[in-house]
Every structure is written in C-alpha cells, then in structure tokens.
C-alpha cells in the first residue's frame, strides 16, 4: 500500500529506501504531493518510481521542490504520466543545484515538453555533475546534444571519483579556472622559449660557468671573457652537455679529434 510507504518516508524509517507505486492502484494526487513534502526532510529514500501513476504537473512541481533540498534520492522515475512543461522546467532548475540524483526518467508524458523546457534540461549540465542518465525523447537538436554531452561527462566524472582520480578539468564550475590556468602556462612557456632563443645583445658576465648554449653561441663580443674558445662545450653544465651531445663529457673526450670537431661544428661550438 502506498500509504504505508508514505508513512515510512515521513518517519524516515531505515528500511524504506525504495518507493514504488502500483499502476493498478496508483496513489492519489494528495499522496504524491505529500510524498514530495516528506522527501524534503527524508535522508533514507534512494529510489522513487512513480511511472504510470497519473502524476500531474502540480504533483511534479512539489517533487521538483523536494529535489532542491533532498540529499538521498539517486533514481527518480516519472515516466508515462501527465507532466507538463512548467514542471519539467522546475525539475531542470532543481537539478542545477541537486548533487544526488543520478538517474531521471521523465519520458512519455501526455503533454509535449517544448523547446523551452528541453533547453533548460540541456542547460542544467552547466552546473550539474552527478546526473548520468536523463531518459526523455528530446526533439530540440541543440538541447539533445547538450544533454548527451552532459551525460557522457558526468559518467566519466563518476568513474574517476570511484577510482579516486582527479576530475577538475571536467568540473563545469571550474572549467574557466582550468582554461585560464592552462592559458597562463602556455603564455609562460612561450615567453620562456622566446627568452631562451632571443639574441643576446649584452656582454655575458664572467662567472666561471657553467653557461648555457645561448650564452656560448652568441656573438663573440658578447660571450664571457673567461671562456676558452677552443673548448666552449666544456663550459656547459653536465645536464646541458648530455642534452646537446647525447653523451657525458668523459665519453666526448674519448672521441677522435675529427669526430669531436664535427659534433662541435654541428652545434655551432667549433
């Protein structure tokens, strides 16, 4: 009996985690609205199935209000009812802040959803990161694309969360922050690369080394005075030397004179 289930929801009974209506003996509109009110304070119910229950637009508006504050319902089935666009809009608005519902079935209503409500369903994914399944035949192509993208993204978020992995770049609320961070990183890398490749036009102070390839390959008049021009490569740091010649200094010294000369010439150090 639905009345028994409703009472269990009101009392927040621990065993009452799933509410299902019997389409042969559906709940009254008063009972559905009472369920919506009870769900506002209930933290046990995880699934609500009211398919084929004659749920009206007014009934659904009460359920939408419950979704704004409920923290336990993960699956909601309102398919095959008489829910109009007004309630669909209200549900979409509630899901912009709801962080619990993972599955919503609202297809096959006796009323058309309409472009405005469908657009609202697509827009809810601008903030919602938990709804993974939205079952509804959407006629508006743009809204359908947004919903599909949102579902795919939220499923990936759910997988990463289950694995304990970071999903910051998928979070729509932090997307702009991530994009701005990446932009700054690219800008810094470009600036660093420009500085590393820019022509030296001032005298490099003599410090005894090590010096960079840029400092050792600039015009002779700007090179450090303490550099032996015949052994410029030896003023590179060990790490830079390895990167430039693909060997360490000891291995380089063991090469034949002609081989060393060729390698130095190739690197503009001859």
C-alpha positions in Angstrom: 0.0 0.0 0.0 1.3 3.4 -1.0 0.0 4.9 2.3 2.3 2.6 4.2 5.3 3.6 2.2 4.4 7.3 2.6 4.2 6.9 6.4 7.6 5.2 6.3 9.1 8.2 4.4 7.6 10.6 6.8 9.1 8.8 9.8 12.5 8.4 7.9 12.4 4.6 8.5 15.7 3.0 7.6 14.2 0.1 5.6 12.2 2.5 3.4 14.9 3.2 0.8 12.7 2.4 -2.3 9.3 3.9 -3.1 7.3 2.3 -5.8 3.7 2.9 -6.9 1.4 0.2 -8.2 0.0 1.2 -11.5 -3.1 -1.0 -10.9 -3.8 1.0 -7.7 -1.9 4.3 -8.2 -1.5 6.9 -5.4 -3.8 9.9 -5.2 -2.6 13.4 -6.1 -2.7 14.3 -2.4 -0.4 11.3 -1.6 2.1 12.2 -4.4 2.3 15.8 -3.1 2.6 14.5 0.5 5.5 12.3 -0.7 7.2 15.4 -2.2 6.9 17.2 1.1 8.1 14.2 3.1 11.2 13.9 0.8 12.3 17.4 1.8 13.4 16.0 5.2 14.0 12.4 4.4 17.5 11.1 4.1 16.9 7.4 3.6 15.0 7.0 0.3 17.3 6.3 -2.6 14.8 5.4 -5.3 11.3 6.8 -6.2 9.3 5.1 -9.0 6.0 6.8 -9.9 5.8 5.6 -13.5 2.2 5.1 -14.8 0.9 6.8 -11.7 -1.1 9.7 -13.1 1.4 12.3 -11.8 0.2 15.8 -12.9 2.1 19.0 -13.4 1.1 20.2 -10.0 2.3 17.0 -8.4 5.6 17.2 -10.2 6.1 20.8 -9.1 6.0 19.6 -5.4 8.5 16.8 -6.3 10.7 19.4 -8.0 10.8 21.5 -4.8 11.9 18.4 -2.9 14.8 17.8 -5.3 16.2 21.2 -4.4 16.9 20.0 -0.8 16.8 16.2 -0.8 20.2 14.6 -0.3 19.4 10.9 -0.8 17.3 10.2 -3.9 19.5 8.9 -6.6 16.9 7.5 -9.0 13.6 9.1 -10.0 11.1 7.6 -12.5 8.3 9.9 -13.5 7.8 8.4 -17.0 4.4 7.8 -18.6 2.4 10.5 -16.7 0.8 13.8 -17.4 3.7 16.2 -16.5 3.7 19.5 -18.5 6.5 21.9 -19.5 6.1 24.0 -16.3 7.1 21.1 -14.1 9.9 20.0 -16.4 11.3 23.5 -16.1 11.1 23.3 -12.3 12.8 20.0 -12.3 15.6 21.3 -14.5 16.0 24.3 -12.2 16.2 22.0 -9.1 18.9 19.8 -10.8 21.1 22.8 -11.3 22.0 22.5 -7.6 21.0 19.0 -6.8 24.1 16.8 -6.3 22.5 13.4 -5.5 20.2 12.4 -8.4 22.0 10.1 -10.9 19.1 8.8 -13.0 15.9 10.7 -14.1 13.2 9.2 -16.3 10.6 11.6 -17.5 9.7 10.4 -21.0 6.3 9.5 -22.5 4.2 12.3 -21.0 0.8 13.2 -22.3 2.0 16.8 -22.7 4.7 18.0 -25.1 7.9 19.1 -23.4 8.6 22.0 -25.7 11.7 23.8 -26.7 12.0 26.0 -23.6 11.9 23.1 -21.2 14.2 21.0 -23.4 16.7 23.8 -23.5 16.5 24.1 -19.7 17.3 20.4 -19.4 20.4 20.9 -21.5 21.5 23.9 -19.6 21.3 22.1 -16.2 24.5 20.4 -17.1 26.3 23.7 -16.9 26.4 23.1 -13.1 25.2 19.5 -12.5 28.0 16.9 -12.3 26.0 13.9 -10.9 23.1 13.2 -13.3 24.3 10.4 -15.6 21.0 9.3 -17.2 18.2 11.6 -18.4 15.6 9.5 -20.2 13.5 11.6 -22.5 13.0 11.9 -26.2 14.3 15.4 -26.9 13.2 17.0 -30.2 15.4 20.1 -30.0 18.7 19.1 -31.6 20.8 21.6 -29.6 19.3 20.6 -26.3 19.7 16.9 -27.2 23.4 17.5 -27.9 23.9 19.3 -24.6 22.2 16.5 -22.7 24.2 13.8 -24.4 27.5 15.6 -23.7 26.4 16.2 -20.1 25.6 12.6 -19.5 28.9 11.4 -21.0 30.9 13.8 -19.0 29.1 13.0 -15.7 29.6 9.3 -16.2 33.3 9.9 -16.7 33.3 12.0 -13.5 31.5 9.2 -11.6 34.2 6.7 -12.9 37.0 8.9 -11.8 35.5 9.6 -8.4 35.1 5.8 -7.9 38.8 5.3 -8.8 39.8 8.2 -6.6 41.1 10.2 -9.6 41.1 13.9 -10.2 38.3 15.3 -12.4 38.9 19.0 -12.0 39.1 19.7 -15.7 35.6 18.1 -16.2 34.0 20.3 -13.5 32.0 22.9 -15.3 32.2 25.3 -12.3 36.0 25.2 -12.5 36.3 24.9 -16.3 37.1 28.6 -16.8 39.6 28.5 -14.0 41.3 25.5 -15.6 41.3 27.1 -19.0 42.7 30.3 -17.6 45.5 28.4 -15.8 46.4 26.5 -19.0 46.4 29.8 -20.9 48.8 31.3 -18.4 51.0 28.2 -18.5 51.2 28.3 -22.4 52.0 32.1 -22.2 54.8 31.5 -19.7 56.2 28.6 -21.8 56.1 30.8 -24.9 57.8 33.7 -23.0 60.4 31.3 -21.6 61.1 29.9 -25.1 61.3 33.4 -26.5 63.8 34.4 -23.9 65.9 31.3 -24.4 66.1 31.8 -28.2 66.3 35.6 -28.2 69.6 37.0 -29.5 72.0 38.2 -26.7 72.9 41.8 -27.2 74.8 42.5 -24.0 78.0 41.2 -22.5 77.6 38.0 -20.5 79.2 38.4 -17.1 82.2 36.1 -16.5 81.3 33.7 -13.7 83.4 30.7 -14.4 80.5 28.8 -15.8 78.5 26.8 -16.4 77.0 28.7 -19.3 74.0 28.0 -21.5 74.2 27.1 -25.2 72.6 30.5 -25.9 75.4 32.3 -24.0 78.2 30.2 -25.6 76.8 30.6 -29.1 76.1 34.3 -29.2 78.3 36.8 -31.0 81.9 36.5 -29.7 81.9 40.1 -28.5 79.1 39.2 -26.0 80.5 35.9 -24.8 82.0 35.6 -21.3 85.7 36.6 -21.3 86.7 33.6 -19.2 85.6 31.1 -21.9 88.3 29.2 -23.8 87.1 29.4 -27.4 88.7 26.1 -28.2 86.7 24.3 -25.5 83.4 26.2 -25.3 81.5 23.0 -25.0 83.1 22.2 -21.7 81.5 25.2 -20.1 78.1 23.7 -20.4 76.5 22.1 -17.3 76.6 18.3 -17.2 72.9 18.2 -17.9 73.0 20.6 -20.8 76.1 18.8 -22.2 74.2 15.4 -22.1 71.2 17.0 -23.8 73.3 18.6 -26.6 75.6 15.8 -27.4 73.7 12.8 -26.1 76.7 11.7 -24.0 78.6 12.9 -21.0 81.8 14.9 -21.1 84.1 11.9 -20.3 82.7 10.0 -23.3 83.1 13.0 -25.5 86.7 13.4 -24.6 87.5 9.9 -25.7 86.2 10.5 -29.2 88.7 11.0 -32.1 89.6 14.7 -32.7 87.8 14.8 -36.1 84.7 13.4 -34.5 84.7 16.0 -31.7 85.2 18.7 -34.3 82.3 17.5 -36.4 80.0 17.4 -33.4 81.0 20.8 -32.2 80.5 22.2 -35.7 77.1 20.7 -35.9 76.2 22.5 -32.6 77.8 25.8 -33.6 80.5 25.4 -31.0 83.5 25.0 -33.3 
